[in-house]
């Protein structure tokens, strides 16, 4: 139903980065908002983001499926060199815009590249959001475990739930669990059996969205206590 919802342009202040995407509005909103963004090779219409957005929306959360700025410039393919800072600015603008539209909590989530940019942004701006949902965090390039992407982890003070496939070539469960010890904030790791970097498979697509929503709601409620 919401898969074909029209893209919307959210109201922004003059000189702010425009914010657009597909907004999932729950029938019975609980006041919380979640911004979900995509990985390097897709956009916000990826099956994973659609399924998660529908599941979160069904639980009362307003969800913005957000296309990063690099995807507006390049409809296909990976982000070009130098995109990271612009993409982080886009995420910041999305958070700022939703903060003005709700009195509830605002969470930021992303798959792979999108999650990495969200975490880097939050490391430089503690308190920007109430929590992170990091899906298939790309801990290192495949078969290059020495090239860890964790330099910003010690500066992260934002609670984060990591959802990670147990067959993910971008980092094993054990590698990720060790890296989470660098955080200053509370973290939790939800391993997904049988899943790789794509996270959602034919076998788990029925239960994965509900599992993520329930785990994240429990995690966020503990963080909020």
C-alpha positions as CSV (number, residue, x, y, z in Angstrom):
1,X,0.0,0.0,0.0
2,X,2.7,2.5,1.0
3,X,5.1,1.2,-1.5
4,X,3.8,3.5,-4.2
5,X,3.2,6.5,-1.9
6,X,4.2,9.7,-3.7
7,X,7.4,11.5,-2.9
8,X,7.0,14.5,-0.8
9,X,9.0,17.7,-0.3
10,X,9.1,18.6,3.4
11,X,9.0,22.2,4.5
12,X,12.5,23.6,5.1
13,X,13.8,27.0,6.2
14,X,15.5,29.3,3.6
15,X,19.1,28.3,2.8
16,X,18.6,24.8,4.2
17,X,19.2,21.6,2.1
18,X,15.9,20.5,0.5
19,X,14.4,17.4,2.1
20,X,12.3,15.0,0.1
21,X,11.4,11.4,0.2
22,X,8.5,9.0,0.8
23,X,6.8,9.7,4.1
24,X,4.9,6.9,5.8
25,X,2.2,8.4,8.1
26,X,0.8,6.0,10.7
27,X,-3.0,5.8,11.3
28,X,-2.3,6.0,15.1
29,X,1.0,8.0,15.5
30,X,2.9,7.6,18.8
31,X,4.9,10.8,18.2
32,X,8.2,9.1,17.2
33,X,9.9,9.6,13.8
34,X,12.5,7.5,12.0
35,X,14.5,8.5,9.0
36,X,15.7,5.5,6.9
37,X,18.2,5.8,4.2
38,X,19.8,3.4,1.7
39,X,23.1,1.8,0.8
40,X,25.6,2.7,-2.0
41,X,24.0,0.7,-4.8
42,X,20.3,1.4,-4.4
43,X,17.9,4.1,-3.4
44,X,15.1,4.5,-0.8
45,X,12.8,2.3,-2.8
46,X,14.9,-0.8,-1.9
47,X,12.7,-3.7,-0.7
48,X,14.4,-3.7,2.7
49,X,13.6,0.0,3.4
50,X,10.1,-0.4,2.1
51,X,9.4,-3.4,4.3
52,X,10.9,-1.8,7.4
53,X,9.1,1.5,6.8
54,X,5.8,-0.2,6.5
55,X,6.5,-2.2,9.7
56,X,7.6,0.8,11.7
57,X,4.6,2.8,10.4
58,X,2.3,0.0,11.5
59,X,3.7,0.3,15.0
60,X,2.8,4.1,15.1
61,X,6.2,5.6,14.0
62,X,6.3,8.2,11.2
63,X,8.9,7.1,8.7
64,X,10.8,9.1,6.1
65,X,12.5,7.0,3.4
66,X,15.2,9.4,2.4
67,X,17.3,9.5,-0.8
68,X,20.8,10.7,0.0
69,X,22.1,13.7,-2.1
70,X,24.5,11.6,-4.1
71,X,21.5,9.5,-5.5
72,X,19.9,12.7,-6.8
73,X,23.1,13.5,-8.7
74,X,23.7,9.9,-9.8
75,X,20.6,7.8,-10.4
76,X,22.6,4.6,-10.6
77,X,25.9,3.3,-9.3
78,X,27.9,4.0,-6.1
79,X,28.5,7.5,-4.6
80,X,31.2,9.4,-6.4
81,X,34.3,10.4,-4.5
82,X,33.7,13.3,-2.1
83,X,30.0,12.6,-1.5
84,X,30.2,11.8,2.2
85,X,30.1,15.3,3.6
86,X,27.2,16.3,1.3
87,X,25.3,13.2,2.2
88,X,25.8,13.9,5.9
89,X,24.5,17.4,5.4
90,X,21.4,15.9,3.8
91,X,20.8,13.7,6.7
92,X,21.2,16.6,9.1
93,X,18.6,18.6,7.2
94,X,16.2,15.7,7.3
95,X,16.6,15.4,11.1
96,X,16.2,19.2,11.6
97,X,13.1,19.2,9.4
98,X,11.4,16.4,11.3
99,X,12.3,17.8,14.6
100,X,10.3,20.9,13.8
101,X,7.3,18.7,12.9
102,X,7.1,16.5,16.0
103,X,7.3,16.7,19.7
104,X,8.4,13.1,20.0
105,X,11.7,11.4,19.5
106,X,13.6,11.4,16.2
107,X,15.7,8.3,15.2
108,X,18.1,7.9,12.3
109,X,18.8,4.7,10.5
110,X,20.4,3.5,7.4
111,X,21.6,0.4,5.5
112,X,25.3,-0.1,4.8
113,X,26.7,3.2,3.4
114,X,23.7,5.2,4.6
115,X,24.1,3.9,8.1
116,X,27.8,4.6,8.1
117,X,27.2,8.3,7.1
118,X,24.5,8.5,9.8
119,X,26.9,7.3,12.4
120,X,29.7,9.6,11.3
121,X,27.3,12.5,11.5
122,X,26.1,11.6,15.0
123,X,29.7,11.2,16.2
124,X,30.4,14.9,15.2
125,X,27.0,16.1,16.6
126,X,26.1,14.3,19.8
127,X,22.4,14.7,20.7
128,X,21.3,15.2,17.1
129,X,19.0,12.2,17.3
130,X,17.7,10.0,20.0
131,X,19.1,6.8,18.6
132,X,20.6,5.0,15.6
133,X,19.4,2.0,13.7
134,X,22.4,0.6,11.7
135,X,21.6,-2.1,9.2
136,X,24.5,-4.2,7.8
137,X,27.1,-1.7,9.0
138,X,30.1,-2.0,6.5
139,X,32.8,-2.6,9.1
140,X,35.4,-3.2,6.5
141,X,35.6,-3.9,2.7
142,X,35.1,-7.6,1.9
143,X,38.2,-9.7,2.5
144,X,40.1,-6.7,3.8
145,X,39.5,-6.9,7.6
146,X,42.5,-4.6,8.4
147,X,40.7,-1.6,6.8
148,X,38.3,-1.0,9.7
149,X,35.8,1.9,9.4
150,X,35.6,2.5,13.1
151,X,37.7,5.7,13.6
152,X,34.6,7.6,14.7
153,X,33.2,4.9,17.0
154,X,35.0,6.2,20.2
155,X,33.2,9.6,19.7
156,X,29.8,8.2,19.4
157,X,27.5,9.0,22.3
158,X,24.3,8.1,20.5
159,X,22.7,4.8,21.5
160,X,22.7,2.4,18.5
161,X,21.1,-0.9,17.5
162,X,23.1,-2.8,14.9
163,X,21.2,-5.4,12.8
164,X,23.7,-7.6,11.0
165,X,23.6,-10.7,8.9
166,X,25.7,-13.7,10.1
167,X,27.1,-14.2,6.6
168,X,27.9,-10.5,5.9
169,X,31.2,-10.2,4.1
170,X,31.6,-6.7,5.3
171,X,32.3,-7.9,8.8
172,X,31.6,-10.9,11.0
173,X,29.4,-10.9,14.1
174,X,32.5,-11.4,16.3
175,X,34.3,-8.5,14.5
176,X,31.3,-6.2,15.0
177,X,30.8,-7.2,18.6
178,X,34.5,-6.3,19.3
179,X,34.1,-2.9,17.5
180,X,31.1,-2.0,19.6
181,X,33.2,-1.9,22.7
182,X,34.6,1.4,21.3
183,X,31.3,3.1,21.8
184,X,30.6,5.5,24.7
185,X,26.9,5.0,24.4
186,X,24.7,1.9,24.8
187,X,24.7,-0.5,21.9
188,X,22.9,-3.7,21.0
189,X,23.6,-6.2,18.3
190,X,20.8,-8.2,16.6
191,X,22.3,-11.1,14.5
192,X,20.3,-12.3,11.6
193,X,21.0,-16.0,10.8
194,X,21.5,-17.0,7.2
195,X,21.6,-13.4,6.0
196,X,24.4,-11.6,4.1
197,X,24.9,-7.9,3.5
198,X,21.5,-7.6,1.9
199,X,20.0,-8.6,5.3
200,X,16.5,-9.4,4.0
201,X,16.2,-12.8,2.2
202,X,13.5,-14.9,0.7
203,X,13.4,-17.0,3.8
204,X,13.3,-14.2,6.4
205,X,11.3,-11.5,4.6
206,X,8.1,-12.4,6.4
207,X,9.5,-12.1,9.9
208,X,12.5,-9.8,9.6
209,X,10.7,-6.4,9.6
210,X,8.7,-7.3,12.7
211,X,11.8,-8.6,14.5
212,X,13.7,-5.4,13.8
213,X,10.8,-3.2,14.9
214,X,10.2,-5.1,18.1
215,X,13.9,-5.2,19.0
216,X,14.4,-1.5,18.2
217,X,11.3,-0.4,20.2
218,X,12.5,-2.4,23.2
219,X,16.0,-0.9,22.8
220,X,14.7,2.7,22.4
221,X,12.4,2.3,25.5
222,X,15.4,1.2,27.6
223,X,17.5,4.1,26.3
224,X,14.7,6.5,27.1
225,X,14.3,5.4,30.8
